[in-house]
């Protein structure tokens, strides 16, 4: 079957990832200490073989072996070499290794004063030098092996290249050693090239495309063709159920005669200029490994990725909570197939059900709260249900977590919570207020929250909307020509959320550095051009796709922000900042929630609106914008709000 090979590859990648990430910091430190001890013994044994081959080695005298072993382990531990990351060793660990080598020579000199066989001064010096060389080689070799394991843990996309000409051959050669893509075959319209092997890949006829996609388990088709032929091929290949990607020739790129144009199916962090952090190794695994973790909204875009990344860290049990039957079934099935040994609990229900939540929380150590209604216009039109699910549901869950003695509670928030002008942003701001209030009053549970902007490809975001509109032939709708949003891939967003959770000290407000805001109009233009189509506007009436400006909808802002004020503190991770912000008092939070509860029970939207205007909504007028990518002295301070 077509999916069999892909499933096997994904399962193998998952096994590799579990092997790589299952070791904790303490286990890694023990391995490095053992490595130093064995390296010291090897240096001692080799020192005799270098000077006097065939003569009895110093290992024949146990005191020398004991001396170098203790010296290597103790000095290495004192200097912290066993705690140093392999990536930092080449830059910061050389001096410490030299000190350990000197300690070995000193230990051998001290052992010489005891009765028994002795080492000559040259051999004592040689022990230190050999340890130095062997230690460098061992650690750098271990780094290469670790990098190889991470590469094997990733699933490479299998590409079919359409066009076996110069561009296609250059592309195949460039991707041969790539970590993300693997070319497996060519197809070409030229009968003379068909059945040949070019650049190590066989060339097939386009008539065999459907069979090749099934037999070779193709993930994407890359068009290495001239621009005039590319558009027709893109449309003809639309039914292949594969991503269709296109690119200009390499020579055109190098000579500056073309731009890199991405099909909308390409990774969108490249389209939007985001630096890809997906390859970074998470450093927060210890607070999730071996723990019982609950993820709310587990079937959503953020929740499902939280589940995947936590599952790879080896929790004792993963509990999924979602009110969508299909979403819960989908993520649970994926996790079961990928991590069959993972203890998994699937719970169908809402965070608003207090009894359900109370029954679920005993024994839970970490709660990751991602359940929320997030679609701005829908929540604006359904205010009371948005308030019930987002605000009252968070109150139910957070209080129950505190009562159950949960160790950590992490709220997944939004940039729309900063100076909100619509219902959805107001609900997220109230969720933050609830968490901050409980953090100030309850000492047993560490409450924290993480804010970030739009996740590319998530349900309700502009990216899949634009893809569907382009597939239908347009128009592509943009609310305002100047509207901007922060974007981040779901993988890096969740990875940073998990790392931020490990920094929590209670009541923290974390925000992710998402780079500079992106103009949505520019995203629409690039996505249209990336498909090989053209933009229809007054200057080019013969274009393929029209971009239509529809106007901002209720609850939407022209520009989003990540901080209420200007006080930001660094954290151990460069892309995670900690905010210093005022928030409502316990009495004010209680009053706001009481009014909202009454409004929801009586279906009184006027009371709900009045409550939001009293406690949450930002006053009218322009608001400052904070661009984290220019945070070095160019930030505009926010106004002092009672929030």
PASE-29975 format. One record per residue (C-alpha): residue in three letters; y, z, x. Coordinates in nm, 2 decimals, padded with zeros to 4 digits. Example, Ala and Ser with C-alpha at 12.3 -4.5 7.8 and 13.67 -1.06 7.14 Angstrom:
<pts>
PT   fifi        y        z        x
PT    ALA   -00.45    00.78    01.23
PT    SER   -00.11    00.71    01.37
</pts>
This chain:
<pts>
PT   fifi        y        z        x
PT    UNK    00.00    00.00    00.00
PT    UNK    00.36   -00.06    00.11
PT    UNK    00.46    00.30    00.11
PT    UNK    00.15    00.43    00.30
PT    UNK    00.27    00.34    00.65
PT    UNK    00.62    00.49    00.58
PT    UNK    00.47    00.81    00.44
PT    UNK    00.25    00.85    00.75
PT    UNK    00.55    00.79    00.98
PT    UNK    00.76    01.05    00.79
PT    UNK    00.47    01.30    00.80
PT    UNK    00.43    01.25    01.17
PT    UNK    00.80    01.29    01.22
PT    UNK    00.80    01.61    01.02
PT    UNK    00.51    01.75    01.22
PT    UNK    00.70    01.67    01.54
PT    UNK    01.01    01.84    01.41
PT    UNK    00.81    02.15    01.31
PT    UNK    00.66    02.17    01.66
PT    UNK    01.01    02.14    01.82
PT    UNK    01.20    02.39    01.60
PT    UNK    00.94    02.66    01.53
PT    UNK    01.01    02.85    01.86
PT    UNK    01.28    03.12    01.83
PT    UNK    01.52    03.22    02.10
PT    UNK    01.31    03.51    02.22
PT    UNK    01.00    03.29    02.26
PT    UNK    01.20    03.03    02.45
PT    UNK    01.34    03.30    02.68
PT    UNK    00.98    03.42    02.76
PT    UNK    00.87    03.06    02.84
PT    UNK    01.16    03.02    03.08
PT    UNK    01.09    03.35    03.25
PT    UNK    00.72    03.25    03.29
PT    UNK    00.84    02.92    03.43
PT    UNK    01.05    03.10    03.69
PT    UNK    00.76    03.33    03.79
PT    UNK    00.51    03.04    03.82
PT    UNK    00.76    02.83    04.02
PT    UNK    00.81    03.13    04.26
PT    UNK    00.43    03.15    04.32
PT    UNK    00.41    02.78    04.37
PT    UNK    00.69    02.79    04.62
PT    UNK    00.51    03.07    04.81
PT    UNK    00.18    02.88    04.81
PT    UNK    00.34    02.56    04.93
PT    UNK    00.54    02.72    05.21
PT    UNK    00.22    02.77    05.41
PT    UNK    00.09    02.43    05.34
PT    UNK    00.41    02.27    05.47
PT    UNK    00.42    02.45    05.80
PT    UNK    00.05    02.49    05.87
PT    UNK   -00.18    02.28    05.66
PT    UNK   -00.52    02.43    05.62
PT    UNK   -00.42    02.78    05.73
PT    UNK   -00.46    03.08    05.50
PT    UNK   -00.17    03.09    05.26
PT    UNK    00.06    03.39    05.19
PT    UNK   -00.11    03.43    04.85
PT    UNK   -00.40    03.58    05.05
PT    UNK   -00.17    03.89    05.09
PT    UNK   -00.11    04.02    04.73
PT    UNK    00.21    04.20    04.83
PT    UNK    00.39    03.87    04.89
PT    UNK    00.28    03.73    04.55
PT    UNK    00.38    04.04    04.37
PT    UNK    00.72    04.05    04.55
PT    UNK    00.82    03.69    04.47
PT    UNK    00.70    03.72    04.11
PT    UNK    00.90    04.03    04.04
PT    UNK    01.20    03.90    04.22
PT    UNK    01.20    03.57    04.03
PT    UNK    01.16    03.74    03.69
PT    UNK    01.40    04.03    03.74
PT    UNK    01.68    03.84    03.91
PT    UNK    01.65    03.55    03.66
PT    UNK    01.66    03.79    03.37
PT    UNK    01.96    03.98    03.52
PT    UNK    02.15    03.66    03.56
PT    UNK    02.06    03.54    03.21
PT    UNK    01.89    03.22    03.32
PT    UNK    01.62    03.27    03.06
PT    UNK    01.89    03.26    02.79
PT    UNK    02.07    02.95    02.92
PT    UNK    02.03    02.64    02.71
PT    UNK    01.86    02.35    02.89
PT    UNK    02.15    02.12    02.80
PT    UNK    02.39    02.36    02.99
PT    UNK    02.17    02.42    03.29
PT    UNK    02.27    02.12    03.50
PT    UNK    02.64    02.22    03.47
PT    UNK    02.62    02.60    03.47
PT    UNK    02.28    02.71    03.61
PT    UNK    02.26    02.57    03.96
PT    UNK    02.45    02.87    04.12
PT    UNK    02.23    03.12    03.94
PT    UNK    01.91    02.94    04.06
PT    UNK    02.04    02.95    04.42
PT    UNK    02.09    03.33    04.38
PT    UNK    01.73    03.36    04.25
PT    UNK    01.61    03.16    04.55
PT    UNK    01.79    03.39    04.79
PT    UNK    01.63    03.69    04.61
PT    UNK    01.29    03.54    04.67
PT    UNK    01.35    03.51    05.04
PT    UNK    01.48    03.86    05.05
PT    UNK    01.17    03.99    04.87
PT    UNK    00.95    03.82    05.12
PT    UNK    01.14    03.97    05.41
PT    UNK    01.10    04.32    05.25
PT    UNK    00.73    04.26    05.20
PT    UNK    00.70    04.17    05.57
PT    UNK    00.78    04.54    05.65
PT    UNK    00.45    04.65    05.49
PT    UNK    00.12    04.65    05.68
PT    UNK   -00.09    04.33    05.67
PT    UNK   -00.03    03.96    05.74
PT    UNK    00.33    03.86    05.80
PT    UNK    00.54    03.55    05.74
PT    UNK    00.76    03.40    06.01
PT    UNK    01.14    03.37    05.94
PT    UNK    01.11    02.99    05.89
PT    UNK    00.85    03.04    05.62
PT    UNK    01.06    03.30    05.44
PT    UNK    01.35    03.06    05.43
PT    UNK    01.12    02.78    05.31
PT    UNK    01.00    02.99    05.01
PT    UNK    01.36    03.00    04.88
PT    UNK    01.43    02.63    04.94
PT    UNK    01.10    02.53    04.78
PT    UNK    01.18    02.75    04.48
PT    UNK    01.52    02.59    04.45
PT    UNK    01.38    02.24    04.44
PT    UNK    01.09    02.32    04.21
PT    UNK    01.31    02.52    03.97
PT    UNK    01.56    02.23    03.94
PT    UNK    01.28    01.98    03.88
PT    UNK    01.10    02.20    03.63
PT    UNK    01.40    02.27    03.41
PT    UNK    01.53    01.92    03.42
PT    UNK    01.18    01.79    03.34
PT    UNK    01.15    02.03    03.05
PT    UNK    01.49    01.90    02.92
PT    UNK    01.36    01.55    02.93
PT    UNK    01.04    01.65    02.75
PT    UNK    01.23    01.83    02.48
PT    UNK    01.46    01.52    02.43
PT    UNK    01.15    01.30    02.40
PT    UNK    01.00    01.54    02.13
PT    UNK    01.32    01.52    01.93
PT    UNK    01.32    01.14    01.96
PT    UNK    00.96    01.13    01.84
PT    UNK    01.05    01.37    01.55
PT    UNK    01.29    01.11    01.42
PT    UNK    01.17    00.82    01.20
PT    UNK    01.29    00.48    01.33
PT    UNK    01.38    00.22    01.06
PT    UNK    01.17   -00.09    01.09
PT    UNK    01.38   -00.40    01.09
PT    UNK    01.31   -00.76    01.01
PT    UNK    01.56   -00.99    01.19
PT    UNK    01.66   -01.31    01.00
PT    UNK    01.74   -01.56    01.26
PT    UNK    01.56   -01.60    01.59
PT    UNK    01.85   -01.77    01.77
PT    UNK    02.07   -01.63    02.04
PT    UNK    02.22   -01.36    01.82
PT    UNK    01.88   -01.25    01.69
PT    UNK    01.73   -01.23    02.04
PT    UNK    02.03   -01.03    02.17
PT    UNK    02.00   -00.79    01.88
PT    UNK    01.63   -00.74    01.94
PT    UNK    01.69   -00.67    02.30
PT    UNK    01.97   -00.42    02.23
PT    UNK    01.76   -00.23    01.97
PT    UNK    01.44   -00.22    02.18
PT    UNK    01.52    00.13    02.31
PT    UNK    01.73    00.25    02.01
PT    UNK    01.63    00.59    01.86
PT    UNK    01.71    00.48    01.50
PT    UNK    01.60    00.12    01.46
PT    UNK    01.29   -00.08    01.57
PT    UNK    01.28   -00.46    01.53
PT    UNK    00.93   -00.56    01.44
PT    UNK    00.95   -00.94    01.37
PT    UNK    01.17   -01.24    01.32
PT    UNK    01.20   -01.48    01.02
PT    UNK    01.37   -01.82    01.07
PT    UNK    01.43   -02.14    00.87
PT    UNK    01.35   -02.36    01.17
PT    UNK    00.99   -02.48    01.15
PT    UNK    00.98   -02.53    01.53
PT    UNK    01.03   -02.16    01.59
PT    UNK    00.78   -02.04    01.34
PT    UNK    00.46   -01.90    01.48
PT    UNK    00.62   -01.86    01.82
PT    UNK    00.67   -01.52    01.99
PT    UNK    01.03   -01.46    02.10
PT    UNK    01.15   -01.15    02.28
PT    UNK    00.81   -00.99    02.22
PT    UNK    00.84   -01.05    01.84
PT    UNK    00.65   -01.30    01.63
PT    UNK    00.86   -01.55    01.42
PT    UNK    00.76   -01.61    01.06
PT    UNK    00.87   -01.84    00.78
PT    UNK    01.10   -01.70    00.51
PT    UNK    00.84   -01.81    00.26
PT    UNK    00.63   -01.52    00.38
PT    UNK    00.91   -01.27    00.33
PT    UNK    00.76   -01.07    00.04
PT    UNK    00.43   -01.04    00.22
PT    UNK    00.59   -00.94    00.54
PT    UNK    00.80   -00.66    00.37
PT    UNK    00.48   -00.52    00.23
PT    UNK    00.25   -00.57    00.53
PT    UNK    00.49   -00.46    00.80
PT    UNK    00.65   -00.18    00.60
PT    UNK    01.00   -00.32    00.65
PT    UNK    01.30   -00.08    00.58
PT    UNK    01.58   -00.33    00.63
PT    UNK    01.65   -00.70    00.69
PT    UNK    01.93   -00.78    00.95
PT    UNK    02.10   -01.12    00.91
PT    UNK    02.17   -01.26    01.26
PT    UNK    02.32   -01.58    01.12
PT    UNK    02.65   -01.77    01.11
PT    UNK    02.90   -01.63    00.86
PT    UNK    02.87   -01.94    00.63
PT    UNK    02.49   -01.89    00.59
PT    UNK    02.51   -01.51    00.58
PT    UNK    02.66   -01.48    00.23
PT    UNK    02.39   -01.70    00.07
PT    UNK    02.11   -01.52    00.24
PT    UNK    02.25   -01.18    00.13
PT    UNK    02.24   -01.29   -00.23
PT    UNK    01.89   -01.46   -00.20
PT    UNK    01.74   -01.14   -00.04
PT    UNK    01.88   -00.91   -00.30
PT    UNK    01.54   -00.89   -00.47
PT    UNK    01.35   -00.79   -00.16
PT    UNK    01.39   -00.42   -00.23
PT    UNK    01.51   -00.37    00.13
PT    UNK    01.86   -00.30    00.27
PT    UNK    02.02   -00.62    00.38
PT    UNK    02.25   -00.58    00.68
PT    UNK    02.47   -00.84    00.85
PT    UNK    02.65   -00.87    01.18
PT    UNK    02.84   -01.13    01.39
PT    UNK    02.71   -01.26    01.72
PT    UNK    02.73   -01.04    02.02
PT    UNK    02.93   -01.29    02.21
PT    UNK    03.19   -01.30    01.93
PT    UNK    03.22   -00.92    01.94
PT    UNK    03.26   -00.91    02.32
PT    UNK    03.52   -01.19    02.32
PT    UNK    03.72   -01.02    02.04
PT    UNK    03.67   -01.30    01.79
PT    UNK    03.50   -01.09    01.53
PT    UNK    03.50   -00.74    01.39
PT    UNK    03.19   -00.53    01.33
PT    UNK    03.13   -00.56    00.96
PT    UNK    02.90   -00.32    00.79
PT    UNK    02.70   -00.39    00.48
PT    UNK    02.74   -00.11    00.23
PT    UNK    02.38   -00.01    00.30
PT    UNK    02.46    00.07    00.66
PT    UNK    02.52    00.44    00.77
PT    UNK    02.86    00.52    00.62
PT    UNK    02.96    00.76    00.89
PT    UNK    03.01    00.45    01.10
PT    UNK    03.20    00.27    00.82
PT    UNK    03.44    00.57    00.78
PT    UNK    03.48    00.64    01.15
PT    UNK    03.30    00.98    01.14
PT    UNK    03.14    01.10    01.45
PT    UNK    02.77    01.14    01.38
PT    UNK    02.65    01.50    01.43
PT    UNK    02.31    01.44    01.28
PT    UNK    02.15    01.45    01.62
PT    UNK    02.28    01.79    01.71
PT    UNK    02.01    02.06    01.73
PT    UNK    02.08    02.34    01.48
PT    UNK    02.13    02.68    01.65
PT    UNK    02.10    02.89    01.33
PT    UNK    01.73    02.88    01.27
PT    UNK    01.66    03.25    01.35
PT    UNK    01.83    03.37    01.03
PT    UNK    01.62    03.14    00.81
PT    UNK    01.29    03.13    01.00
PT    UNK    01.03    03.37    00.85
PT    UNK    01.27    03.46    00.57
PT    UNK    01.24    03.43    00.19
PT    UNK    01.52    03.18    00.09
PT    UNK    01.65    03.09   -00.25
PT    UNK    01.84    02.76   -00.30
PT    UNK    02.02    02.72   -00.63
PT    UNK    02.09    02.36   -00.75
PT    UNK    01.79    02.27   -00.53
PT    UNK    01.76    01.92   -00.69
PT    UNK    02.12    01.81   -00.62
PT    UNK    02.26    01.62   -00.33
PT    UNK    02.35    01.92   -00.13
PT    UNK    02.08    02.15   -00.26
PT    UNK    01.80    01.90   -00.18
PT    UNK    01.92    01.86    00.18
PT    UNK    01.95    02.23    00.22
PT    UNK    01.58    02.25    00.11
PT    UNK    01.47    01.99    00.36
PT    UNK    01.65    02.14    00.66
PT    UNK    01.54    02.50    00.58
PT    UNK    01.18    02.38    00.53
PT    UNK    01.19    02.24    00.88
PT    UNK    01.30    02.59    01.02
PT    UNK    00.98    02.75    00.89
PT    UNK    01.08    03.01    00.62
PT    UNK    00.83    03.26    00.48
PT    UNK    00.89    03.12    00.13
PT    UNK    01.13    02.87   -00.02
PT    UNK    01.24    02.93   -00.38
PT    UNK    01.39    02.63   -00.57
PT    UNK    01.61    02.69   -00.88
PT    UNK    01.75    02.40   -01.09
PT    UNK    01.81    02.34   -01.45
PT    UNK    01.72    01.97   -01.42
PT    UNK    01.35    01.91   -01.47
PT    UNK    01.35    01.57   -01.30
PT    UNK    01.56    01.68   -01.00
PT    UNK    01.35    01.99   -00.94
PT    UNK    01.02    01.79   -00.97
PT    UNK    01.15    01.53   -00.72
PT    UNK    01.26    01.77   -00.44
PT    UNK    00.95    01.99   -00.49
PT    UNK    00.72    01.69   -00.46
PT    UNK    00.90    01.57   -00.15
PT    UNK    00.87    01.91    00.02
PT    UNK    00.51    01.95   -00.08
PT    UNK    00.42    01.62    00.07
PT    UNK    00.62    01.67    00.39
PT    UNK    00.54    02.04    00.45
PT    UNK    00.21    02.10    00.27
PT    UNK    00.17    02.45    00.42
PT    UNK    00.51    02.57    00.31
PT    UNK    00.49    02.84    00.04
PT    UNK    00.71    02.70   -00.24
PT    UNK    00.82    02.84   -00.57
PT    UNK    00.97    02.61   -00.83
PT    UNK    01.18    02.77   -01.10
PT    UNK    01.32    02.57   -01.39
PT    UNK    01.63    02.74   -01.53
PT    UNK    02.00    02.81   -01.52
PT    UNK    02.19    03.06   -01.30
PT    UNK    02.36    03.17   -01.62
PT    UNK    02.04    03.33   -01.74
PT    UNK    02.08    03.69   -01.61
PT    UNK    01.72    03.80   -01.68
PT    UNK    01.57    03.49   -01.51
PT    UNK    01.79    03.55   -01.20
PT    UNK    01.71    03.92   -01.19
PT    UNK    01.34    03.85   -01.20
PT    UNK    01.37    03.59   -00.93
PT    UNK    01.56    03.78   -00.66
PT    UNK    01.34    04.08   -00.56
PT    UNK    01.22    04.01   -00.21
PT    UNK    01.47    03.73   -00.15
PT    UNK    01.65    03.77    00.18
PT    UNK    01.89    03.47    00.19
PT    UNK    02.06    03.30   -00.11
PT    UNK    02.22    02.96   -00.07
PT    UNK    02.42    02.89   -00.39
PT    UNK    02.48    02.52   -00.44
PT    UNK    02.44    02.50   -00.82
PT    UNK    02.76    02.37   -00.99
PT    UNK    02.90    02.10   -01.20
PT    UNK    03.10    01.89   -00.96
PT    UNK    03.21    01.57   -01.14
PT    UNK    03.59    01.61   -01.17
PT    UNK    03.66    01.41   -01.49
PT    UNK    03.35    01.54   -01.67
PT    UNK    03.43    01.90   -01.60
PT    UNK    03.79    01.83   -01.70
PT    UNK    03.67    01.70   -02.04
PT    UNK    03.41    01.98   -02.08
PT    UNK    03.61    02.27   -01.96
PT    UNK    03.42    02.56   -02.13
PT    UNK    03.08    02.44   -02.01
PT    UNK    03.22    02.39   -01.66
PT    UNK    03.36    02.74   -01.66
PT    UNK    03.03    02.88   -01.80
PT    UNK    02.81    02.72   -01.54
PT    UNK    03.02    02.74   -01.24
PT    UNK    03.21    03.07   -01.28
PT    UNK    03.00    03.29   -01.50
PT    UNK    02.68    03.16   -01.34
PT    UNK    02.81    03.25   -01.00
PT    UNK    02.91    03.60   -01.12
PT    UNK    02.56    03.65   -01.26
PT    UNK    02.39    03.53   -00.94
PT    UNK    02.62    03.71   -00.70
PT    UNK    02.59    04.04   -00.88
PT    UNK    02.22    04.02   -00.91
PT    UNK    02.19    03.93   -00.54
PT    UNK    02.39    04.25   -00.45
PT    UNK    02.18    04.46   -00.68
PT    UNK    01.86    04.32   -00.53
PT    UNK    01.97    04.39   -00.17
PT    UNK    01.98    04.03   -00.05
PT    UNK    02.07    04.01    00.31
PT    UNK    02.30    03.71    00.30
PT    UNK    02.47    03.52    00.02
PT    UNK    02.63    03.19    00.10
PT    UNK    02.84    03.00   -00.15
PT    UNK    02.87    02.62   -00.11
PT    UNK    03.24    02.56   -00.21
PT    UNK    03.47    02.26   -00.22
PT    UNK    03.80    02.14   -00.08
PT    UNK    03.91    02.11   -00.44
PT    UNK    03.93    02.49   -00.46
PT    UNK    04.24    02.48   -00.25
PT    UNK    04.55    02.48   -00.47
PT    UNK    04.35    02.33   -00.76
PT    UNK    04.52    02.12   -01.03
PT    UNK    04.21    02.05   -01.24
PT    UNK    03.93    02.25   -01.40
PT    UNK    03.66    02.17   -01.15
PT    UNK    03.87    02.29   -00.86
PT    UNK    03.98    02.59   -01.05
PT    UNK    03.61    02.69   -01.12
PT    UNK    03.53    02.66   -00.75
PT    UNK    03.83    02.87   -00.66
PT    UNK    03.72    03.14   -00.91
PT    UNK    03.37    03.13   -00.76
PT    UNK    03.53    03.20   -00.42
PT    UNK    03.73    03.49   -00.58
PT    UNK    03.41    03.64   -00.72
PT    UNK    03.23    03.62   -00.38
PT    UNK    03.53    03.77   -00.19
PT    UNK    03.56    04.05   -00.45
PT    UNK    03.19    04.14   -00.41
PT    UNK    03.22    04.12   -00.03
PT    UNK    03.49    04.38   -00.04
PT    UNK    03.30    04.62   -00.27
PT    UNK    02.94    04.58   -00.18
PT    UNK    02.83    04.66    00.17
PT    UNK    02.46    04.58    00.16
PT    UNK    02.49    04.20    00.12
PT    UNK    02.69    03.97    00.35
PT    UNK    02.88    03.74    00.12
PT    UNK    03.04    03.43    00.26
PT    UNK    03.14    03.08    00.16
PT    UNK    03.18    02.73    00.31
PT    UNK    03.43    02.47    00.20
PT    UNK    03.40    02.10    00.27
PT    UNK    03.50    01.77    00.12
PT    UNK    03.31    01.47   -00.03
PT    UNK    02.95    01.41    00.08
PT    UNK    02.89    01.04    00.13
PT    UNK    02.63    00.90   -00.11
PT    UNK    02.61    01.21   -00.33
PT    UNK    02.58    01.17   -00.71
PT    UNK    02.93    01.11   -00.86
PT    UNK    03.09    01.01   -00.53
PT    UNK    03.28    00.69   -00.48
PT    UNK    03.03    00.54   -00.24
PT    UNK    02.74    00.47   -00.48
PT    UNK    03.00    00.38   -00.75
PT    UNK    03.15    00.11   -00.52
PT    UNK    02.80   -00.01   -00.43
PT    UNK    02.71   -00.06   -00.80
PT    UNK    03.04   -00.23   -00.88
PT    UNK    03.00   -00.47   -00.59
PT    UNK    02.64   -00.55   -00.69
PT    UNK    02.77   -00.64   -01.04
PT    UNK    03.04   -00.86   -00.90
PT    UNK    03.33   -00.63   -00.95
PT    UNK    03.59   -00.52   -01.01
PT    UNK    03.59   -00.22   -00.77
PT    UNK    03.81    00.05   -00.92
PT    UNK    04.04    00.27   -00.71
PT    UNK    04.25    00.54   -00.88
PT    UNK    04.55    00.51   -00.65
PT    UNK    04.64    00.30   -00.35
PT    UNK    04.73    00.61   -00.14
PT    UNK    04.46    00.85   -00.25
PT    UNK    04.26    01.00    00.04
PT    UNK    03.96    01.22    00.07
PT    UNK    03.76    01.40    00.34
PT    UNK    03.41    01.26    00.40
PT    UNK    03.10    01.39    00.57
PT    UNK    02.74    01.28    00.57
PT    UNK    02.51    01.51    00.37
PT    UNK    02.30    01.58    00.68
PT    UNK    02.58    01.70    00.90
PT    UNK    02.75    01.89    00.62
PT    UNK    02.43    02.09    00.54
PT    UNK    02.36    02.15    00.91
PT    UNK    02.70    02.30    00.96
PT    UNK    02.67    02.50    00.64
PT    UNK    02.35    02.66    00.77
PT    UNK    02.51    02.73    01.11
PT    UNK    02.82    02.88    00.94
PT    UNK    02.58    03.11    00.75
PT    UNK    02.47    03.26    01.07
PT    UNK    02.83    03.35    01.17
PT    UNK    02.89    03.55    00.85
PT    UNK    03.02    03.90    00.89
PT    UNK    03.10    03.96    00.52
PT    UNK    03.37    03.80    00.31
PT    UNK    03.42    03.50    00.54
PT    UNK    03.58    03.18    00.43
PT    UNK    03.45    02.90    00.65
PT    UNK    03.58    02.54    00.64
PT    UNK    03.42    02.24    00.81
PT    UNK    03.63    02.02    01.03
PT    UNK    03.58    01.68    00.85
PT    UNK    03.81    01.48    01.07
PT    UNK    04.11    01.29    00.93
PT    UNK    04.12    01.21    00.56
PT    UNK    04.01    00.86    00.47
PT    UNK    04.20    00.62    00.24
PT    UNK    03.97    00.53   -00.05
PT    UNK    04.13    00.18   -00.08
PT    UNK    04.03    00.11    00.28
PT    UNK    03.68    00.22    00.20
PT    UNK    03.66   -00.02   -00.09
PT    UNK    03.79   -00.31    00.13
PT    UNK    03.54   -00.24    00.41
PT    UNK    03.25   -00.21    00.17
PT    UNK    03.33   -00.55    00.01
PT    UNK    03.38   -00.72    00.34
PT    UNK    03.06   -00.56    00.47
PT    UNK    02.85   -00.74    00.22
PT    UNK    02.98   -01.08    00.34
PT    UNK    03.21   -01.12    00.03
PT    UNK    03.58   -01.16    00.01
PT    UNK    03.85   -00.97   -00.17
PT    UNK    04.03   -01.13   -00.46
PT    UNK    04.40   -01.05   -00.48
PT    UNK    04.72   -01.24   -00.56
PT    UNK    04.72   -01.41   -00.22
PT    UNK    04.35   -01.51   -00.24
PT    UNK    04.27   -01.60   -00.60
PT    UNK    03.94   -01.75   -00.49
PT    UNK    03.81   -01.43   -00.35
PT    UNK    03.48   -01.28   -00.48
PT    UNK    03.56   -00.91   -00.57
PT    UNK    03.88   -00.77   -00.72
PT    UNK    04.01   -00.42   -00.64
PT    UNK    04.16   -00.28   -00.95
PT    UNK    04.40    00.03   -00.94
PT    UNK    04.33    00.25   -01.25
PT    UNK    04.55    00.55   -01.19
PT    UNK    04.47    00.91   -01.11
PT    UNK    04.26    01.09   -01.38
PT    UNK    04.32    01.43   -01.52
PT    UNK    04.24    01.70   -01.26
PT    UNK    04.25    01.47   -00.96
PT    UNK    04.48    01.51   -00.66
PT    UNK    04.62    01.25   -00.44
PT    UNK    04.53    01.44   -00.12
PT    UNK    04.28    01.72   -00.08
PT    UNK    04.31    02.02    00.15
PT    UNK    04.07    02.26    00.32
PT    UNK    04.29    02.57    00.37
PT    UNK    04.52    02.77    00.14
PT    UNK    04.73    02.91    00.43
PT    UNK    04.78    02.83    00.79
PT    UNK    04.58    03.11    00.95
PT    UNK    04.26    02.97    01.10
PT    UNK    04.03    03.13    01.35
PT    UNK    03.78    02.96    01.57
PT    UNK    03.40    03.02    01.55
PT    UNK    03.13    02.96    01.81
PT    UNK    03.10    02.61    01.67
PT    UNK    03.38    02.37    01.73
PT    UNK    03.36    02.21    01.38
PT    UNK    03.35    02.53    01.19
PT    UNK    03.67    02.73    01.13
PT    UNK    03.72    03.07    00.97
PT    UNK    04.02    03.11    00.73
PT    UNK    04.24    03.42    00.69
PT    UNK    04.34    03.41    00.32
PT    UNK    04.47    03.64    00.05
PT    UNK    04.27    03.67   -00.27
PT    UNK    04.29    03.84   -00.60
PT    UNK    04.24    04.22   -00.63
PT    UNK    03.93    04.37   -00.80
PT    UNK    04.14    04.44   -01.11
PT    UNK    04.28    04.09   -01.12
PT    UNK    03.93    03.93   -01.08
PT    UNK    03.80    04.15   -01.36
PT    UNK    04.09    04.06   -01.59
PT    UNK    04.05    03.68   -01.52
PT    UNK    03.68    03.69   -01.58
PT    UNK    03.72    03.90   -01.90
PT    UNK    03.96    03.64   -02.05
PT    UNK    03.74    03.35   -01.95
PT    UNK    03.43    03.51   -02.10
PT    UNK    03.62    03.57   -02.42
PT    UNK    03.74    03.21   -02.42
PT    UNK    03.39    03.07   -02.37
PT    UNK    03.24    03.29   -02.63
PT    UNK    03.50    03.19   -02.89
PT    UNK    03.52    02.83   -02.77
PT    UNK    03.90    02.88   -02.72
PT    UNK    04.02    02.61   -02.48
PT    UNK    04.38    02.72   -02.51
PT    UNK    04.29    03.07   -02.39
PT    UNK    04.08    02.93   -02.10
PT    UNK    04.37    02.70   -02.00
PT    UNK    04.62    02.99   -02.01
PT    UNK    04.39    03.20   -01.80
PT    UNK    04.35    02.93   -01.53
PT    UNK    04.73    02.87   -01.52
PT    UNK    04.79    03.25   -01.49
PT    UNK    04.54    03.32   -01.21
PT    UNK    04.43    03.00   -01.04
PT    UNK    04.63    02.68   -01.08
PT    UNK    04.88    02.59   -00.80
PT    UNK    05.25    02.57   -00.91
PT    UNK    05.39    02.22   -00.96
PT    UNK    05.54    02.04   -00.67
PT    UNK    05.43    01.90   -00.34
PT    UNK    05.17    02.09   -00.15
PT    UNK    05.13    02.09    00.23
PT    UNK    04.84    01.90    00.38
PT    UNK    04.63    02.04    00.66
PT    UNK    04.46    01.79    00.89
PT    UNK    04.20    01.96    01.10
PT    UNK    04.18    01.67    01.34
PT    UNK    04.54    01.74    01.44
PT    UNK    04.52    02.12    01.43
PT    UNK    04.67    02.17    01.77
PT    UNK    05.03    02.26    01.67
PT    UNK    05.08    02.00    01.40
PT    UNK    04.98    02.20    01.10
PT    UNK    05.22    02.27    00.81
PT    UNK    05.20    02.63    00.69
PT    UNK    05.09    02.67    00.33
PT    UNK    05.31    02.86    00.08
PT    UNK    05.24    03.22    00.02
PT    UNK    05.03    03.23   -00.30
PT    UNK    04.88    03.52   -00.48
PT    UNK    04.54    03.36   -00.45
</pts>
